[in-house]
């Protein structure tokens, strides 16, 4: 779909919102409610005259007509995109509270500027310069964060600092990066997956294009994770985004997306070996700044040490007082960057070696992660018989209680009764043929055992055979002998 097709659409009351550079998303739903996402204010509700369900439905029909498709009960979803807009319609047959529309603005430009970001406390100058050096040193970087936090914009900013002579291929399922339009003079190929060409198909072709950088707009499926693994293990460099709650959890988030029984240690070893940095970006409404605020929250380094053990090291973290703490990277990362003829000594020479608080080791973090919990559960099940063995001895400890019965003169022990020699199938006849065992005095004298003995004598013999009551016989005999003693 080209830009000229969008030019034919009448956006009507939505046009002022589309022309406002501060607004990134427009959501129409619930019979006329309009919510927008602003760079300055975050999500907020607005009222626009003329934005009725009837107008949105007409806009959907215009869009479907120029695209040569339909929008009705049979085809209730409609997607359209251009260089700077992405539209999604949901028909009222599916959205039961009225037709729904989302317009996402994806302008072909770099919104982030270093001076403005430093002024707004987005990051510190040290971590900014360090990340740019990492890009020049061909580090593989994954950017994490929530929806709307600005992950894609930050990837575009990092990509703008790659060498102009290095070829870039972008792989997306929805067009958002637009690096080919931002840098029309560069060697950039923009690829888009669809129902015909999957991530795997596009990646195979991508490898044959001989790129230096592969940019995945977002990793959100097992196929995309496979694309990341294949890209980094084949010597290509990547910049990509993913949804994760912090930088240190990026490898485990990748593993959870795989939805496979692949051994977690083997997978994580690959990720820690080939992805050098994880970056987490946070977005929230700040009372201090009185607006929606975005900031670089955490930068974590991944590597495999000399003992082949995966390690993570947080080298930058934003503190509660809005001051970023940065420490020196590990010797592994310094060596990797210096091997690319990139000097970072002037950036890290004054930095401390360790954080002022304790960092979790790989093992500690690994024990608290979901993929590891799966292995721990299996291990616990394997250990269960061993750990439960002492508990199984508890019934044996109660055995002497029955043996202590002979302490009463004239009363034989339960173990001395001949009941155990009788077959289980003969239980009912044995009880029935014993004289006096079912007499009324037994029921009155030994109240705990009497109901059970009465139930046995009243049931048919066939029922008694199916439910053996061998344990009841010695109790009845004990009761009788107690009666005789009295």
N, C-alpha and C positions, 0 to 999 in steps of 0.2 A: 504494500500500500504506500503510495507516494504522498508527498506533502500537498500536491495539487488536489488530491482527492479530499483532504481535510479542508482545503480552501473552499470547497463547494458546500461544506456543512454550515448550517446556521446555529451557532452556539448561543445566540440570544443573550439571556441574562447571565450566562456563565462567562461571557467574554471578558468582563472586567477582572474576574478572578484569574483567568488564563493569562492576562497581560501583567498581572502583579507578580514580580520576580520573587517576592517573599513567600508566596504560596507554592507548595510542592504537590499537594494532593487535594482533590475535591471529592467528597462523598455525598451522594444524594440517596435518601432512603426514607422508609417509614412515612410515606404519603406526603413528602414535601420537606423533610428535615435536611438541612445542608450543614455538613461539617467540613472544615478545611484544616490542613496541617500547615502551619506557618514556621518559617525558619526562626522567627523571633519569639512567637507566642506559643508554639506547639499546637495542639489540637484545640479548636474553638468552634463554637456554633455561630452561624451567621444567618441572616434573613435576607433573601433577595426576591423582589417582586417579579412575578412572572414565571418563576421556576416551579411550574405545576407538573403533576404526573402526566398530564396530556402533552405538555411540551417535551418532556423527557422521552415519552413514547414516540413522538414525531421525530426527535433527534435520532433515536435508535433505528427507525425505519429509513431515514435518510442515509444513515451509515450503512445499513444492510444493502440498500439499493446500489450505492456507489461501489460496494464490494462485490456485488453480484451474488448475494446470499439472501437468506430469509431470517426473520426473527419472529417466532410465534410459539404456540404450544409444543409443536413438534421439534423446534430448534430454539430452546429457551435461553441459550447462552450466546453472546456475541462479543468477540474480541477484535479490536483494531488497534494498530500502532503505526507511528510514523517516527521521524527523526527526533521529535520533541514531545510527543503525546502518546499515551497509551490509554485506551478506553475499554471498559468492561461493563456490559449490560446483563442484567438478570431479569427475565420475563416475570410478569406478575403471577403466572401459573406456578412458578417455583417460589418466588419471593411473595409470600401470601399477604404481607402488609403493604404491597405496592411495588412497582418497578424500581429496581436499584441500579445505580450507576456509580462507577468510580473512575475518575480521570487522574492519571498520574503524569506529572510533568517531568520529562527527562531531557532537559536542555543540553545541547551539544556545546558545552563550555565548562571550564574549570572554575567552580564557584569559590574554592578555597584559596586564600592568599596568605603567605607566611606572616606578613606584618599584622594583618587583621586577626589571625589566629593567636599570635602571641599577645596581642592587646586584649583579647577576650579570654585569656588563660586556657586556651584549648590544649596547649602543651608548653613545655619549656624549650628554650633555644637549644639546649644540649641534646635532648631526645630527638628534636626535629632534625638537627644536623646529623645525628647518628643514623637515623632512619634513611636519610637521603644517601649517606655513604653506603649503607647496606644495600640500597637499590643499585647504586653504581657498582657495588661488589657482587652483584648477582645473587643476593640472598633470596630464598623462597619465603614469602610472607603471606600469612593468613590473617585477615581482618575479621574480628568477631564483634557482635553487638546485637541489640534488639532491632525490631522493625522500626524504621524511621530514625535510627541513630546516626545515619550518615556514613555507613560502611562503603557504599559504592562511590560516593564522592571522594572519600579518602583514598580508595584504590586508584581513582582517576588522577588524584593529586600525585600519588607515588609514581604512577605510570608516566606522568608528564616529565619526570626527572630521569627516565631511562635515556641511554645514548641514542641520538637521532639516527645513527646508522644501524641500529639493531632492529631486526624485524619483529613485529608484534602480531599475534593472531588472537582475536577475541572470540570466545565461544559462549553464547548466551541462548537461553530459551525465550527471553523477552529482551528487547533492545533497550539498553540503559547506558552503556559506556560511551558509545559514539566517538571513540578515539579517531576513527577514520575521517570524521568530519571536523574534529577539533584540530587534527594535524594532517591536513590533506596532502602535504608534501612528503609524508613519511611512508615507509614500507609497512603498511598495516592492512591486514585482511580481517574483515568482520564476518564471522560465521554464526548462523542461527539454526538451532535444532528445531525439528518439527516431527510430524507423524511419519515422515519418510526417512529422515536422517536423524538417528539417535546420537547421544553423546559419544558412544563408541564409534559409530560410523564417521562422525565429524572429526574425532580425535585421530583416527587412522589417516584421514586425508590431511589433517593438520600437520602430522609428523612429516609427511612428504613435502610440505611447503617449506620445511627447514626454518622454523622460527627460532628466535632467541628467547622470546618471552611468550608465554601462553597465559591469557587472562580469562579466568572463569568468573562470570558475573556473580554467581552464587552457588555454593555446594549445598544441595538440599535433597539428594537422592543417592541410592547406592551406586547408580551408574556414574554420577558426578564424582563420587569418592574414588571409584575405579579410575576415572579420568585423571584425577589428581595424582594417584599413585603411579600410574603409567607415565605421566608427564615428568614427575620429579625423578623417577628411577631411570628414565632414559636420558637424563642430562639436560633437560630443558628447565627453564626458570618460570615460576608461576607467581601471580598475584591473584588472590581470590578472597571471597567473603563467605562467612558461615554464621549461623545463629548459635551462639554459645554465651554462657553467663560470665565467663572470664577467660583470659588468654590461656591460662594453664590448662583449661579443660578442653581445648580445641582438639587434641589427639583423641580423647575419649568420645567427643562428639562425632568425630569422623568414624570411629569404630561403631558407635550406636546406629549410624545411618546405614552401615553395611548390611544389617539384618541377616547375619550369617553366623555359622558356628566356627568361623576362622579363629584360630588360636590367638588370643588377645595379645600375648607377649610378642609373637612374631609380627603382628600388624603394627603395634606401637613401636617396635624397634625400627621398622621402615620409616614411619612418620617422624620419629625423633632424629633419625639419621639424616633425612633429606629436607625437612622443613626447619629452617633456622630460627624464624621468629613468629610469634603469635602476638597480635595487637588487639586490645579490647577498647571499644569506644562506647561511652555512656552518654545518654541524653535524658535530661530531666528539666523540670521548671525550677529555676534558681531564684530564691528570694533575694539573694545578694545582688544579682544582676537585674532582677525584675523582668525576666524573660526566659524563654526556652533556651537552655544551655547545653551545648555539646562539648565533650572533652575527651582527650585520650587518657583512658583510665589506667591501663596496664600494658606493659610490654614484657613478654616472657621469651626466654631463649630455650631452644630444645637442642640436645645433642646426645651422643652416645659416648660414654667415657672410655678410657683405655681398657677397662675390664668388660666392655661390651654391655654395659648397663645403661638404659635410657635415663637421662637426667634433664630436669627443667630448672631454670634459674630466672627469677623475676628481676629484671634489671631496671625497671621503671614502674613506679606506682604513684598515683595521685592520692594525697593524704586528705584528711578531713578539713584541714586549714587551707585547702586549695594550693598547697605547695607540692610540687612533684619531686619525689626522691629518686635519684638515679645512681646506680653503682656501675662498676666496671663489668663488662661482659667476661665470659670465661675465656681461657686461653684458646679453646677450640674455635670459638667464633672470631677472635682476633686473628688467629692464624688463617682461617678461611678467607677473611676479608683482605688481609695482607697478601695472600696468594693471588688475589685479583688486582694487585698493584694499587690498592686503595689504602691511603694512610689515615688512620683515625687517632693517632697519638695525641694530637692537639685537642681532641674532644674528650678523651677519657683520662688524660694524665692527672687531672685534679680530682677525679671521682673516688669515693671510698671503695674498698674491696667488698664490703658486705653491707646488707641492710641493717638498720638499727634495731630490728626485731628478728625473731627466729623465723626462718623460712622452712616450709614443709619439704621434706625430702621426697624423692620419687616414690619410695616404698610407702611412706605415710600417706601420700596423696593417692597412690595406687590402691591402698587398702580401703579407702573411702569412696571408691568409684564404682559405678554400676556394673561395668563389664567385669571388674574383679569380683564383685559380689556374686556373680554367676559361678565363678570358679570356687569361691569360698563356700557356697552352698553345697556344691558337689563334694568338696573336701569334708565338710561337716557331716554329710550323709555317710561318707566312707568311714568316718571316725565314730559314728553313732553306736555301733555294736560294742566297741571298746569302752566308750565312755559310759554306756548304760549297764555294763556288766556288773559293777558293784551294786547297782540298784536292784538287779535281778536276784541278789542274795537276800534281800529283805524278807521275802516269804519264808525262806529257809530258817531265818532267825526265829520265826514264830513257832517252828515245829515243837520245841520243848514244852510249849504250853499244853498241848494235848497229852504229852508224856507225863506231865505232872499230875494227871488225874488219879493214878494209884495212891497218891498221898492220903486219900480217903479210904479207910479200911474196908475191904470187901468189894471195892469197885474195880473191875479190871480196866486196864488201859485200852484206849481206842485201837491202838496198834495190835492188841492181843485178840480182838474180835475176829471171827472167821469170815467176815464179810468180803475181804479182799480175794478170797479163794473162789468166790462165786462169779460166774460169767455175768457180764452186764445184761445180757438178754434175759437172764433168769431173775432179774431183780424183782419184778412184779410178783411172780409166784412165790418167791422166798418170803416176801413181806406178808403176802396174804396167808401163807400156810403156817406162819409162826404163831403159836397160840398166845392169845392175850396181848399181842403187840399193838393192836388197834383198839384196846379197851378204853372206855371213857376216862378212867382215872389217869391214864397217861396224858391225855389232853389237858386235864385240869392241873396236874402236878407240874408239868414242865411246859410252861406257856410258850417259850420261844420255839420249841420243836413241834408242839402239838399241831398248829395249823398246817405245817408242811406234811406231817404224817397223815392227817385227815385228808389232805388233797390227794396224796398217793393212793390211799385205800379207796377213795370214791371214784377215781378215774378208771376207765377200762384198762385191761392188761395191755392191749396193743399200744395205747397212748403212753403208758409207763415205759414201755420198751423204747419208744422213740425219744423220750426225755428221761435218761437214767437218773435215778435218785439214790444211788449207792451211798452217797455221803450221809443220807438221812437215817439209814438203818442203825449205825452205831449209836446215834443220838437217841433213837427210840429205845434201844436196849438199855442204855445208861439210865434213861428215865424210868424204865421198869424196875431196874435194880435199886434205884433210889427209893422207889415206892415200897419195895420189899424191906429195905432197911428201916423205913419208917414204921 
